[in-house]
């Protein structure tokens, strides 16, 4: 991304104007917007003061940085943050690095190989850290101890200041997430960035969308997991049709998911072409079990099992989901279907990425975009990706170097 271009600054100013549009001719609306921001800040400060009445901040370690990465969003956002944390570890090898997210099991799974020093709940005290990096589509320095950073990381201060300056420009995005995330994605792609790269762009710790940071899995655990799930010695592919367990779908079909009729047609084509392979369905609370799946593991796996199952899959097929981002932390290649999610912003080059037709890329256009198509009764974007097309891509992947016969 070229941050020297005036057009980039103009795009951010346009977002800022959009965010304040309804208050332009209404002092009461502007007052309400300001009050909302101050109320949120006051609420946050009050919570911190209340905690400090019962617990004093833990002193920072002498001679080494103490860093905290706080990721908001779903399991996919934690998976994408793994690469950033790995780069952070490379930049500050002696630092203590902690990770905060809503679900501890997810963090333990993504960082099971010791990249971080520990999990932290959301009730943390920022003053216990030299730097708190938080956010989702754009990161923000929520708290920093500048004297300690200058003393312990002098070589990074120029990059830190540059990132801080960019964060100030991006406050309209950071303060209005998730409502402006879709527009921020469009701006990012236009200026040469992407979802993963934005984490580095906004922090001064460079990362690339297609850099790799696979989870180092434990060999002794592989046999136990595959045996328990009935997969040991079984050649299989994995499929997933679902979204974040915390997403309220209001009884609707998730917009990022392929239509069931397409899954059924694909299964018929696949079993005819590869009768020796099993179709294994993965998923959680927001996934509906498919009766055509040879092995249905929906709701039957522990979070920690998932990378082991994906690692030994011959192929993973999915919409743009947390499971697809987790698959990117293993060696399995995926076919990922993009409808509401913008493919240039979120896709990995190592996968086969299938983009919907002209109707697509409506991410975050509404608050409930994951469950409601803004134009139609059902999400026609993913309906346009035909089962025959997915099957053709699956054949190409499974035919490479005799992949089916080797595993």
C-alpha positions as YAML, in Angstrom:
chain: A
units: angstrom
residues:
- id: 1
  name: UNK
  ca: [0.00, 0.00, 0.00]
- id: 2
  name: UNK
  ca: [1.33, 3.42, -0.94]
- id: 3
  name: UNK
  ca: [0.57, 5.65, 2.01]
- id: 4
  name: UNK
  ca: [2.12, 8.65, 0.27]
- id: 5
  name: UNK
  ca: [-0.73, 8.92, -2.19]
- id: 6
  name: UNK
  ca: [-3.14, 11.72, -1.46]
- id: 7
  name: UNK
  ca: [-5.96, 9.54, -2.74]
- id: 8
  name: UNK
  ca: [-5.53, 7.21, 0.22]
- id: 9
  name: UNK
  ca: [-5.93, 10.08, 2.67]
- id: 10
  name: UNK
  ca: [-8.93, 11.33, 0.72]
- id: 11
  name: UNK
  ca: [-10.55, 7.89, 0.92]
- id: 12
  name: UNK
  ca: [-10.19, 7.89, 4.71]
- id: 13
  name: UNK
  ca: [-11.58, 11.42, 4.91]
- id: 14
  name: UNK
  ca: [-14.56, 10.27, 2.89]
- id: 15
  name: UNK
  ca: [-15.15, 7.50, 5.45]
- id: 16
  name: UNK
  ca: [-14.97, 10.08, 8.20]
- id: 17
  name: UNK
  ca: [-17.54, 12.23, 6.44]
- id: 18
  name: UNK
  ca: [-19.78, 9.21, 5.97]
- id: 19
  name: UNK
  ca: [-19.60, 8.34, 9.67]
- id: 20
  name: UNK
  ca: [-20.67, 11.85, 10.63]
- id: 21
  name: UNK
  ca: [-23.22, 12.33, 7.86]
- id: 22
  name: UNK
  ca: [-26.34, 12.18, 9.99]
- id: 23
  name: UNK
  ca: [-25.02, 14.80, 12.35]
- id: 24
  name: UNK
  ca: [-24.10, 17.38, 9.72]
- id: 25
  name: UNK
  ca: [-27.27, 19.44, 10.01]
- id: 26
  name: UNK
  ca: [-28.30, 18.32, 13.47]
- id: 27
  name: UNK
  ca: [-26.48, 19.59, 16.57]
- id: 28
  name: UNK
  ca: [-28.46, 17.12, 18.69]
- id: 29
  name: UNK
  ca: [-27.22, 14.16, 16.63]
- id: 30
  name: UNK
  ca: [-23.61, 15.41, 16.81]
- id: 31
  name: UNK
  ca: [-24.03, 15.84, 20.55]
- id: 32
  name: UNK
  ca: [-25.39, 12.29, 20.84]
- id: 33
  name: UNK
  ca: [-22.47, 10.88, 18.83]
- id: 34
  name: UNK
  ca: [-19.95, 12.69, 21.03]
- id: 35
  name: UNK
  ca: [-21.78, 11.61, 24.17]
- id: 36
  name: UNK
  ca: [-21.74, 7.99, 23.00]
- id: 37
  name: UNK
  ca: [-17.97, 8.05, 22.55]
- id: 38
  name: UNK
  ca: [-17.39, 9.71, 25.90]
- id: 39
  name: UNK
  ca: [-19.75, 7.29, 27.63]
- id: 40
  name: UNK
  ca: [-17.86, 4.32, 26.20]
- id: 41
  name: UNK
  ca: [-14.54, 5.78, 27.32]
- id: 42
  name: UNK
  ca: [-15.92, 6.56, 30.78]
- id: 43
  name: UNK
  ca: [-17.39, 3.07, 31.13]
- id: 44
  name: UNK
  ca: [-14.05, 1.53, 30.22]
- id: 45
  name: UNK
  ca: [-12.17, 3.74, 32.68]
- id: 46
  name: UNK
  ca: [-14.66, 3.04, 35.45]
- id: 47
  name: UNK
  ca: [-14.23, -0.71, 35.01]
- id: 48
  name: UNK
  ca: [-10.45, -0.35, 35.24]
- id: 49
  name: UNK
  ca: [-10.64, 1.76, 38.39]
- id: 50
  name: UNK
  ca: [-13.00, -0.75, 39.99]
- id: 51
  name: UNK
  ca: [-10.59, -3.61, 39.26]
- id: 52
  name: UNK
  ca: [-7.64, -1.68, 40.70]
- id: 53
  name: UNK
  ca: [-9.50, -1.28, 43.98]
- id: 54
  name: UNK
  ca: [-9.20, -5.03, 44.48]
- id: 55
  name: UNK
  ca: [-6.06, -5.81, 42.51]
- id: 56
  name: UNK
  ca: [-2.98, -3.71, 41.99]
- id: 57
  name: UNK
  ca: [-1.30, -3.89, 38.56]
- id: 58
  name: UNK
  ca: [1.45, -6.51, 38.36]
- id: 59
  name: UNK
  ca: [4.87, -4.84, 37.98]
- id: 60
  name: UNK
  ca: [6.44, -5.14, 34.53]
- id: 61
  name: UNK
  ca: [9.51, -7.37, 34.22]
- id: 62
  name: UNK
  ca: [12.84, -5.61, 34.22]
- id: 63
  name: UNK
  ca: [14.86, -5.78, 31.03]
- id: 64
  name: UNK
  ca: [12.19, -7.22, 28.71]
- id: 65
  name: UNK
  ca: [9.01, -6.02, 27.06]
- id: 66
  name: UNK
  ca: [5.58, -7.26, 28.07]
- id: 67
  name: UNK
  ca: [3.16, -7.20, 25.15]
- id: 68
  name: UNK
  ca: [-0.53, -8.03, 24.76]
- id: 69
  name: UNK
  ca: [-2.41, -8.73, 21.52]
- id: 70
  name: UNK
  ca: [-6.19, -8.44, 21.92]
- id: 71
  name: UNK
  ca: [-8.11, -9.73, 18.89]
- id: 72
  name: UNK
  ca: [-11.82, -9.11, 18.40]
- id: 73
  name: UNK
  ca: [-13.99, -11.11, 16.00]
- id: 74
  name: UNK
  ca: [-14.25, -14.85, 15.34]
- id: 75
  name: UNK
  ca: [-11.98, -17.88, 15.19]
- id: 76
  name: UNK
  ca: [-10.81, -16.85, 11.72]
- id: 77
  name: UNK
  ca: [-9.52, -13.55, 13.09]
- id: 78
  name: UNK
  ca: [-7.47, -15.41, 15.71]
- id: 79
  name: UNK
  ca: [-6.08, -17.69, 13.00]
- id: 80
  name: UNK
  ca: [-5.06, -14.73, 10.87]
- id: 81
  name: UNK
  ca: [-3.45, -13.10, 13.90]
- id: 82
  name: UNK
  ca: [-1.12, -16.09, 14.35]
- id: 83
  name: UNK
  ca: [1.15, -14.89, 11.55]
- id: 84
  name: UNK
  ca: [1.28, -11.41, 13.08]
- id: 85
  name: UNK
  ca: [2.17, -12.82, 16.51]
- id: 86
  name: UNK
  ca: [4.91, -14.94, 14.93]
- id: 87
  name: UNK
  ca: [6.38, -11.80, 13.35]
- id: 88
  name: UNK
  ca: [6.05, -10.02, 16.67]
- id: 89
  name: UNK
  ca: [7.98, -12.85, 18.32]
- id: 90
  name: UNK
  ca: [10.70, -12.60, 15.66]
- id: 91
  name: UNK
  ca: [10.93, -8.84, 16.20]
- id: 92
  name: UNK
  ca: [11.06, -9.13, 20.00]
- id: 93
  name: UNK
  ca: [12.44, -12.63, 20.77]
- id: 94
  name: UNK
  ca: [12.91, -12.01, 24.51]
- id: 95
  name: UNK
  ca: [9.58, -10.26, 25.09]
- id: 96
  name: UNK
  ca: [6.68, -11.72, 27.04]
- id: 97
  name: UNK
  ca: [3.75, -11.93, 24.61]
- id: 98
  name: UNK
  ca: [0.19, -12.59, 25.78]
- id: 99
  name: UNK
  ca: [-3.01, -13.02, 23.81]
- id: 100
  name: UNK
  ca: [-6.57, -11.98, 24.66]
- id: 101
  name: UNK
  ca: [-9.71, -13.33, 23.00]
- id: 102
  name: UNK
  ca: [-13.24, -14.30, 24.04]
- id: 103
  name: UNK
  ca: [-12.57, -18.05, 23.90]
- id: 104
  name: UNK
  ca: [-9.52, -19.53, 25.64]
- id: 105
  name: UNK
  ca: [-9.80, -22.93, 23.91]
- id: 106
  name: UNK
  ca: [-9.43, -21.25, 20.51]
- id: 107
  name: UNK
  ca: [-6.29, -19.42, 21.62]
- id: 108
  name: UNK
  ca: [-4.80, -22.60, 23.11]
- id: 109
  name: UNK
  ca: [-5.43, -24.39, 19.81]
- id: 110
  name: UNK
  ca: [-4.01, -21.72, 17.47]
- id: 111
  name: UNK
  ca: [-0.96, -21.15, 19.71]
- id: 112
  name: UNK
  ca: [-0.51, -24.69, 20.97]
- id: 113
  name: UNK
  ca: [3.18, -24.67, 20.03]
- id: 114
  name: UNK
  ca: [4.37, -22.05, 22.49]
- id: 115
  name: UNK
  ca: [4.47, -18.91, 20.34]
- id: 116
  name: UNK
  ca: [2.76, -16.94, 23.12]
- id: 117
  name: UNK
  ca: [3.50, -16.85, 26.83]
- id: 118
  name: UNK
  ca: [-0.10, -17.13, 27.93]
- id: 119
  name: UNK
  ca: [-3.80, -16.41, 27.54]
- id: 120
  name: UNK
  ca: [-5.36, -13.32, 29.14]
- id: 121
  name: UNK
  ca: [-9.07, -12.71, 29.78]
- id: 122
  name: UNK
  ca: [-10.75, -9.48, 28.75]
- id: 123
  name: UNK
  ca: [-10.56, -8.23, 32.34]
- id: 124
  name: UNK
  ca: [-6.90, -7.28, 31.99]
- id: 125
  name: UNK
  ca: [-5.29, -4.05, 33.19]
- id: 126
  name: UNK
  ca: [-3.50, -2.27, 30.31]
- id: 127
  name: UNK
  ca: [-0.99, -0.71, 32.71]
- id: 128
  name: UNK
  ca: [0.52, -4.15, 33.28]
- id: 129
  name: UNK
  ca: [1.82, -4.11, 29.68]
- id: 130
  name: UNK
  ca: [4.31, -2.03, 27.74]
- id: 131
  name: UNK
  ca: [2.12, -2.25, 24.65]
- id: 132
  name: UNK
  ca: [-1.48, -3.35, 24.09]
- id: 133
  name: UNK
  ca: [-2.33, -4.03, 20.43]
- id: 134
  name: UNK
  ca: [-6.03, -4.53, 19.82]
- id: 135
  name: UNK
  ca: [-8.52, -4.66, 16.99]
- id: 136
  name: UNK
  ca: [-9.63, -6.79, 14.07]
- id: 137
  name: UNK
  ca: [-9.46, -5.41, 10.51]
- id: 138
  name: UNK
  ca: [-7.17, -2.64, 11.73]
- id: 139
  name: UNK
  ca: [-5.02, -2.74, 14.84]
- id: 140
  name: UNK
  ca: [-4.69, 0.06, 17.37]
- id: 141
  name: UNK
  ca: [-2.22, 0.75, 20.16]
- id: 142
  name: UNK
  ca: [-4.73, 0.87, 23.02]
- id: 143
  name: UNK
  ca: [-1.99, 1.50, 25.55]
- id: 144
  name: UNK
  ca: [1.77, 2.03, 25.39]
- id: 145
  name: UNK
  ca: [4.57, 2.89, 27.77]
- id: 146
  name: UNK
  ca: [6.73, 5.07, 25.56]
- id: 147
  name: UNK
  ca: [9.76, 5.38, 27.90]
- id: 148
  name: UNK
  ca: [9.96, 1.59, 28.22]
- id: 149
  name: UNK
  ca: [9.58, 1.13, 24.46]
- id: 150
  name: UNK
  ca: [12.32, 3.68, 23.81]
- id: 151
  name: UNK
  ca: [14.58, 1.95, 26.32]
- id: 152
  name: UNK
  ca: [13.94, -1.69, 25.35]
- id: 153
  name: UNK
  ca: [13.09, -1.41, 21.63]
- id: 154
  name: UNK
  ca: [14.91, 1.69, 20.31]
- id: 155
  name: UNK
  ca: [15.33, 0.12, 16.85]
- id: 156
  name: UNK
  ca: [11.52, -0.05, 16.45]
- id: 157
  name: UNK
  ca: [10.57, 3.47, 17.55]
- id: 158
  name: UNK
  ca: [10.53, 4.97, 14.04]
- id: 159
  name: UNK
  ca: [8.19, 2.19, 12.84]
- id: 160
  name: UNK
  ca: [6.12, 2.60, 15.99]
- id: 161
  name: UNK
  ca: [5.66, 6.33, 15.37]
- id: 162
  name: UNK
  ca: [4.73, 5.74, 11.72]
- id: 163
  name: UNK
  ca: [2.14, 3.15, 12.76]
- id: 164
  name: UNK
  ca: [0.77, 5.48, 15.42]
- id: 165
  name: UNK
  ca: [0.34, 8.24, 12.81]
- id: 166
  name: UNK
  ca: [-1.57, 5.84, 10.52]
- id: 167
  name: UNK
  ca: [-3.77, 4.70, 13.40]
- id: 168
  name: UNK
  ca: [-4.81, 8.30, 14.00]
- id: 169
  name: UNK
  ca: [-5.97, 8.51, 10.39]
- id: 170
  name: UNK
  ca: [-7.82, 5.21, 10.80]
- id: 171
  name: UNK
  ca: [-9.71, 6.11, 13.97]
- id: 172
  name: UNK
  ca: [-12.90, 6.47, 11.94]
- id: 173
  name: UNK
  ca: [-12.56, 2.78, 10.98]
- id: 174
  name: UNK
  ca: [-11.40, 1.59, 14.39]
- id: 175
  name: UNK
  ca: [-14.17, 3.48, 16.22]
- id: 176
  name: UNK
  ca: [-16.90, 2.30, 13.85]
- id: 177
  name: UNK
  ca: [-16.11, -1.38, 13.50]
- id: 178
  name: UNK
  ca: [-17.75, -3.50, 12.13]
- id: 179
  name: UNK
  ca: [-19.92, -1.00, 10.24]
- id: 180
  name: UNK
  ca: [-17.09, 0.44, 8.12]
- id: 181
  name: UNK
  ca: [-15.05, -2.75, 7.80]
- id: 182
  name: UNK
  ca: [-16.40, -3.49, 4.32]
- id: 183
  name: UNK
  ca: [-15.46, -0.04, 3.01]
- id: 184
  name: UNK
  ca: [-12.07, -0.29, 4.70]
- id: 185
  name: UNK
  ca: [-11.57, -3.62, 2.90]
- id: 186
  name: UNK
  ca: [-12.29, -1.96, -0.45]
- id: 187
  name: UNK
  ca: [-9.83, 0.85, 0.26]
- id: 188
  name: UNK
  ca: [-7.19, -1.66, 1.39]
- id: 189
  name: UNK
  ca: [-7.44, -3.67, -1.82]
- id: 190
  name: UNK
  ca: [-7.41, -0.53, -3.96]
- id: 191
  name: UNK
  ca: [-4.10, 0.53, -2.40]
- id: 192
  name: UNK
  ca: [-2.45, -2.88, -2.48]
- id: 193
  name: UNK
  ca: [-3.11, -4.25, 0.99]
- id: 194
  name: UNK
  ca: [-5.23, -7.10, 2.38]
- id: 195
  name: UNK
  ca: [-6.73, -8.45, 5.59]
- id: 196
  name: UNK
  ca: [-3.57, -10.06, 7.01]
- id: 197
  name: UNK
  ca: [-1.24, -7.37, 5.68]
- id: 198
  name: UNK
  ca: [-3.32, -4.68, 7.42]
- id: 199
  name: UNK
  ca: [-2.27, -6.05, 10.81]
- id: 200
  name: UNK
  ca: [1.33, -5.28, 9.95]
- id: 201
  name: UNK
  ca: [0.54, -2.05, 8.18]
- id: 202
  name: UNK
  ca: [-1.15, -0.59, 11.27]
- id: 203
  name: UNK
  ca: [1.53, -1.72, 13.74]
- id: 204
  name: UNK
  ca: [4.91, -1.40, 12.01]
- id: 205
  name: UNK
  ca: [5.43, -5.20, 12.12]
- id: 206
  name: UNK
  ca: [5.31, -6.19, 8.41]
- id: 207
  name: UNK
  ca: [3.36, -9.31, 7.45]
- id: 208
  name: UNK
  ca: [2.18, -10.58, 4.08]
- id: 209
  name: UNK
  ca: [-1.18, -12.10, 3.17]
- id: 210
  name: UNK
  ca: [0.49, -15.22, 1.78]
- id: 211
  name: UNK
  ca: [3.22, -15.65, 4.38]
- id: 212
  name: UNK
  ca: [2.90, -18.91, 6.27]
- id: 213
  name: UNK
  ca: [2.81, -19.68, 9.98]
- id: 214
  name: UNK
  ca: [1.57, -23.30, 10.24]
- id: 215
  name: UNK
  ca: [0.80, -24.76, 13.64]
- id: 216
  name: UNK
  ca: [3.50, -27.20, 14.79]
- id: 217
  name: UNK
  ca: [1.33, -30.22, 15.61]
- id: 218
  name: UNK
  ca: [2.35, -32.94, 18.05]
- id: 219
  name: UNK
  ca: [3.06, -36.27, 16.39]
- id: 220
  name: UNK
  ca: [2.03, -38.27, 19.44]
- id: 221
  name: UNK
  ca: [-1.37, -36.56, 19.48]
- id: 222
  name: UNK
  ca: [-2.13, -37.20, 15.80]
- id: 223
  name: UNK
  ca: [-2.84, -40.91, 16.23]
- id: 224
  name: UNK
  ca: [-4.97, -40.32, 19.32]
- id: 225
  name: UNK
  ca: [-7.17, -37.70, 17.63]
- id: 226
  name: UNK
  ca: [-7.62, -39.57, 14.35]
- id: 227
  name: UNK
  ca: [-8.34, -42.85, 16.16]
- id: 228
  name: UNK
  ca: [-10.92, -41.29, 18.46]
- id: 229
  name: UNK
  ca: [-12.73, -39.72, 15.52]
- id: 230
  name: UNK
  ca: [-12.62, -42.82, 13.32]
- id: 231
  name: UNK
  ca: [-10.24, -41.29, 10.77]
- id: 232
  name: UNK
  ca: [-7.02, -43.23, 11.33]
- id: 233
  name: UNK
  ca: [-6.00, -44.88, 8.06]
- id: 234
  name: UNK
  ca: [-9.04, -43.45, 6.27]
- id: 235
  name: UNK
  ca: [-8.45, -41.37, 3.11]
- id: 236
  name: UNK
  ca: [-10.78, -38.38, 3.28]
- id: 237
  name: UNK
  ca: [-11.57, -34.83, 2.33]
- id: 238
  name: UNK
  ca: [-13.16, -32.32, 4.70]
- id: 239
  name: UNK
  ca: [-16.05, -29.97, 4.08]
- id: 240
  name: UNK
  ca: [-17.48, -27.21, 6.25]
- id: 241
  name: UNK
  ca: [-20.75, -25.31, 5.99]
- id: 242
  name: UNK
  ca: [-21.17, -22.91, 8.90]
- id: 243
  name: UNK
  ca: [-20.11, -19.71, 10.59]
- id: 244
  name: UNK
  ca: [-18.99, -18.43, 13.98]
- id: 245
  name: UNK
  ca: [-20.84, -20.10, 16.86]
- id: 246
  name: UNK
  ca: [-21.49, -16.67, 18.38]
- id: 247
  name: UNK
  ca: [-23.26, -15.38, 15.27]
- id: 248
  name: UNK
  ca: [-27.04, -15.15, 15.64]
- id: 249
  name: UNK
  ca: [-28.40, -16.27, 12.26]
- id: 250
  name: UNK
  ca: [-32.02, -15.45, 13.24]
- id: 251
  name: UNK
  ca: [-33.07, -18.82, 11.86]
- id: 252
  name: UNK
  ca: [-31.66, -18.04, 8.41]
- id: 253
  name: UNK
  ca: [-29.03, -19.72, 6.25]
- id: 254
  name: UNK
  ca: [-25.62, -18.10, 6.68]
- id: 255
  name: UNK
  ca: [-24.84, -15.88, 3.70]
- id: 256
  name: UNK
  ca: [-21.24, -17.12, 3.48]
- id: 257
  name: UNK
  ca: [-22.42, -20.74, 3.10]
- id: 258
  name: UNK
  ca: [-23.03, -22.69, -0.11]
- id: 259
  name: UNK
  ca: [-26.65, -23.80, -0.72]
- id: 260
  name: UNK
  ca: [-27.42, -27.29, 0.58]
- id: 261
  name: UNK
  ca: [-28.65, -28.43, -2.86]
- id: 262
  name: UNK
  ca: [-25.22, -27.58, -4.27]
- id: 263
  name: UNK
  ca: [-23.50, -29.59, -1.54]
- id: 264
  name: UNK
  ca: [-25.73, -32.57, -2.32]
- id: 265
  name: UNK
  ca: [-25.01, -32.39, -6.06]
- id: 266
  name: UNK
  ca: [-21.28, -32.06, -5.39]
- id: 267
  name: UNK
  ca: [-21.37, -35.13, -3.09]
- id: 268
  name: UNK
  ca: [-23.00, -37.22, -5.85]
- id: 269
  name: UNK
  ca: [-20.36, -36.16, -8.36]
- id: 270
  name: UNK
  ca: [-17.51, -36.66, -5.90]
- id: 271
  name: UNK
  ca: [-18.54, -40.15, -4.76]
- id: 272
  name: UNK
  ca: [-18.95, -41.27, -8.33]
- id: 273
  name: UNK
  ca: [-15.48, -40.02, -9.25]
- id: 274
  name: UNK
  ca: [-13.68, -40.91, -5.98]
- id: 275
  name: UNK
  ca: [-15.56, -43.79, -4.33]
- id: 276
  name: UNK
  ca: [-12.48, -44.68, -2.27]
- id: 277
  name: UNK
  ca: [-12.48, -41.32, -0.47]
- id: 278
  name: UNK
  ca: [-14.66, -40.34, 2.48]
- id: 279
  name: UNK
  ca: [-16.38, -36.99, 2.89]
- id: 280
  name: UNK
  ca: [-15.91, -35.73, 6.46]
- id: 281
  name: UNK
  ca: [-18.10, -32.83, 7.58]
- id: 282
  name: UNK
  ca: [-16.78, -30.42, 10.22]
- id: 283
  name: UNK
  ca: [-18.78, -27.77, 12.03]
- id: 284
  name: UNK
  ca: [-20.15, -26.34, 15.24]
- id: 285
  name: UNK
  ca: [-23.42, -24.91, 16.54]
- id: 286
  name: UNK
  ca: [-24.21, -23.03, 13.33]
- id: 287
  name: UNK
  ca: [-23.69, -26.03, 11.04]
- id: 288
  name: UNK
  ca: [-26.46, -28.37, 9.91]
- id: 289
  name: UNK
  ca: [-25.34, -32.03, 9.63]
- id: 290
  name: UNK
  ca: [-25.48, -33.40, 6.08]
- id: 291
  name: UNK
  ca: [-26.85, -36.92, 5.65]
- id: 292
  name: UNK
  ca: [-24.63, -37.47, 2.62]
- id: 293
  name: UNK
  ca: [-21.44, -37.02, 4.67]
- id: 294
  name: UNK
  ca: [-19.69, -40.36, 5.18]
- id: 295
  name: UNK
  ca: [-18.41, -39.19, 8.57]
- id: 296
  name: UNK
  ca: [-20.25, -36.29, 10.20]
- id: 297
  name: UNK
  ca: [-18.24, -34.64, 12.96]
- id: 298
  name: UNK
  ca: [-20.52, -31.62, 13.42]
- id: 299
  name: UNK
  ca: [-20.54, -30.90, 17.15]
- id: 300
  name: UNK
  ca: [-18.40, -33.99, 17.84]
- id: 301
  name: UNK
  ca: [-14.91, -32.50, 17.89]
- id: 302
  name: UNK
  ca: [-13.01, -30.55, 20.46]
- id: 303
  name: UNK
  ca: [-11.50, -27.28, 19.26]
- id: 304
  name: UNK
  ca: [-8.02, -28.73, 19.76]
- id: 305
  name: UNK
  ca: [-8.85, -31.62, 17.37]
- id: 306
  name: UNK
  ca: [-9.53, -29.48, 14.33]
- id: 307
  name: UNK
  ca: [-5.98, -28.77, 13.05]
- id: 308
  name: UNK
  ca: [-5.16, -32.49, 13.28]
- id: 309
  name: UNK
  ca: [-8.22, -33.42, 11.21]
- id: 310
  name: UNK
  ca: [-7.47, -30.73, 8.63]
- id: 311
  name: UNK
  ca: [-3.76, -31.57, 8.47]
- id: 312
  name: UNK
  ca: [-4.51, -35.12, 7.31]
- id: 313
  name: UNK
  ca: [-7.28, -34.19, 4.91]
- id: 314
  name: UNK
  ca: [-6.53, -34.53, 1.20]
- id: 315
  name: UNK
  ca: [-8.60, -31.43, 0.45]
- id: 316
  name: UNK
  ca: [-10.78, -28.95, 2.34]
- id: 317
  name: UNK
  ca: [-13.86, -27.31, 0.78]
- id: 318
  name: UNK
  ca: [-15.51, -24.34, 2.45]
- id: 319
  name: UNK
  ca: [-16.95, -20.88, 2.21]
- id: 320
  name: UNK
  ca: [-14.90, -18.01, 3.61]
- id: 321
  name: UNK
  ca: [-15.04, -18.96, 7.28]
- id: 322
  name: UNK
  ca: [-12.99, -19.42, 10.41]
- id: 323
  name: UNK
  ca: [-12.46, -23.07, 9.44]
- id: 324
  name: UNK
  ca: [-11.00, -22.00, 6.08]
- id: 325
  name: UNK
  ca: [-8.55, -19.69, 7.85]
- id: 326
  name: UNK
  ca: [-7.64, -22.46, 10.29]
- id: 327
  name: UNK
  ca: [-7.00, -24.78, 7.33]
- id: 328
  name: UNK
  ca: [-4.43, -22.26, 6.13]
- id: 329
  name: UNK
  ca: [-2.47, -22.97, 9.32]
- id: 330
  name: UNK
  ca: [-2.07, -26.61, 8.21]
- id: 331
  name: UNK
  ca: [-0.72, -28.21, 5.03]
- id: 332
  name: UNK
  ca: [-4.10, -28.97, 3.45]
- id: 333
  name: UNK
  ca: [-5.04, -27.07, 0.31]
- id: 334
  name: UNK
  ca: [-8.54, -25.63, 0.21]
- id: 335
  name: UNK
  ca: [-11.21, -24.71, -2.27]
- id: 336
  name: UNK
  ca: [-12.78, -21.58, -0.81]
- id: 337
  name: UNK
  ca: [-15.96, -19.99, -2.17]
- id: 338
  name: UNK
  ca: [-16.31, -16.22, -1.84]
- id: 339
  name: UNK
  ca: [-19.66, -14.45, -1.94]
- id: 340
  name: UNK
  ca: [-20.25, -11.67, 0.61]
- id: 341
  name: UNK
  ca: [-16.58, -11.73, 1.65]
- id: 342
  name: UNK
  ca: [-14.26, -9.84, -0.75]
- id: 343
  name: UNK
  ca: [-11.88, -12.38, -2.29]
- id: 344
  name: UNK
  ca: [-8.98, -9.97, -3.05]
- id: 345
  name: UNK
  ca: [-9.01, -8.90, 0.59]
- id: 346
  name: UNK
  ca: [-9.21, -12.30, 2.30]
- id: 347
  name: UNK
  ca: [-8.00, -15.04, -0.06]
- id: 348
  name: UNK
  ca: [-4.73, -17.00, 0.14]
- id: 349
  name: UNK
  ca: [-2.84, -17.67, -3.09]
- id: 350
  name: UNK
  ca: [-2.10, -21.29, -2.12]
- id: 351
  name: UNK
  ca: [-5.82, -22.15, -2.28]
- id: 352
  name: UNK
  ca: [-8.25, -22.42, -5.16]
- id: 353
  name: UNK
  ca: [-10.43, -19.35, -4.65]
- id: 354
  name: UNK
  ca: [-13.79, -19.27, -6.40]
- id: 355
  name: UNK
  ca: [-15.46, -15.89, -6.67]
- id: 356
  name: UNK
  ca: [-19.19, -15.39, -7.12]
- id: 357
  name: UNK
  ca: [-20.61, -13.55, -10.13]
- id: 358
  name: UNK
  ca: [-21.50, -9.88, -10.34]
- id: 359
  name: UNK
  ca: [-23.44, -9.91, -7.05]
- id: 360
  name: UNK
  ca: [-20.83, -10.19, -4.29]
- id: 361
  name: UNK
  ca: [-18.68, -8.36, -1.71]
- id: 362
  name: UNK
  ca: [-21.44, -7.09, 0.60]
- id: 363
  name: UNK
  ca: [-19.44, -7.74, 3.78]
- id: 364
  name: UNK
  ca: [-20.58, -5.52, 6.67]
- id: 365
  name: UNK
  ca: [-23.08, -3.59, 4.52]
- id: 366
  name: UNK
  ca: [-25.63, -4.38, 7.28]
- id: 367
  name: UNK
  ca: [-25.02, -5.34, 10.88]
- id: 368
  name: UNK
  ca: [-26.59, -8.75, 10.19]
- id: 369
  name: UNK
  ca: [-24.85, -9.29, 6.84]
- id: 370
  name: UNK
  ca: [-23.83, -12.82, 7.86]
- id: 371
  name: UNK
  ca: [-27.46, -13.92, 7.95]
- id: 372
  name: UNK
  ca: [-29.30, -11.55, 5.56]
- id: 373
  name: UNK
  ca: [-28.71, -10.92, 1.88]
- id: 374
  name: UNK
  ca: [-29.24, -7.19, 1.26]
- id: 375
  name: UNK
  ca: [-30.94, -7.75, -2.12]
- id: 376
  name: UNK
  ca: [-32.61, -11.15, -2.24]
- id: 377
  name: UNK
  ca: [-34.45, -13.68, -0.09]
- id: 378
  name: UNK
  ca: [-31.45, -16.02, -0.39]
- id: 379
  name: UNK
  ca: [-27.79, -15.39, -1.12]
- id: 380
  name: UNK
  ca: [-27.61, -15.69, -4.89]
- id: 381
  name: UNK
  ca: [-23.90, -14.92, -4.94]
- id: 382
  name: UNK
  ca: [-22.81, -18.36, -3.76]
- id: 383
  name: UNK
  ca: [-25.62, -20.05, -5.70]
- id: 384
  name: UNK
  ca: [-23.79, -18.90, -8.84]
- id: 385
  name: UNK
  ca: [-20.82, -21.14, -8.00]
- id: 386
  name: UNK
  ca: [-21.96, -24.43, -9.49]
- id: 387
  name: UNK
  ca: [-21.16, -27.90, -8.04]
- id: 388
  name: UNK
  ca: [-19.61, -28.93, -11.35]
- id: 389
  name: UNK
  ca: [-17.08, -26.12, -11.07]
- id: 390
  name: UNK
  ca: [-16.10, -27.12, -7.54]
- id: 391
  name: UNK
  ca: [-15.86, -30.75, -8.63]
- id: 392
  name: UNK
  ca: [-13.56, -29.84, -11.53]
- id: 393
  name: UNK
  ca: [-11.22, -27.99, -9.18]
- id: 394
  name: UNK
  ca: [-11.29, -30.87, -6.69]
- id: 395
  name: UNK
  ca: [-10.27, -33.30, -9.44]
- id: 396
  name: UNK
  ca: [-7.30, -31.12, -10.36]
- id: 397
  name: UNK
  ca: [-6.04, -30.99, -6.77]
- id: 398
  name: UNK
  ca: [-6.54, -34.67, -6.04]
- id: 399
  name: UNK
  ca: [-4.88, -35.70, -9.31]
- id: 400
  name: UNK
  ca: [-1.63, -33.85, -8.60]
- id: 401
  name: UNK
  ca: [1.28, -36.30, -8.27]
- id: 402
  name: UNK
  ca: [-1.10, -39.18, -7.59]
- id: 403
  name: UNK
  ca: [-2.28, -37.54, -4.39]
- id: 404
  name: UNK
  ca: [-5.23, -39.87, -3.90]
- id: 405
  name: UNK
  ca: [-3.22, -43.06, -4.12]
- id: 406
  name: UNK
  ca: [-0.38, -41.78, -1.94]
- id: 407
  name: UNK
  ca: [-2.37, -40.89, 1.20]
...
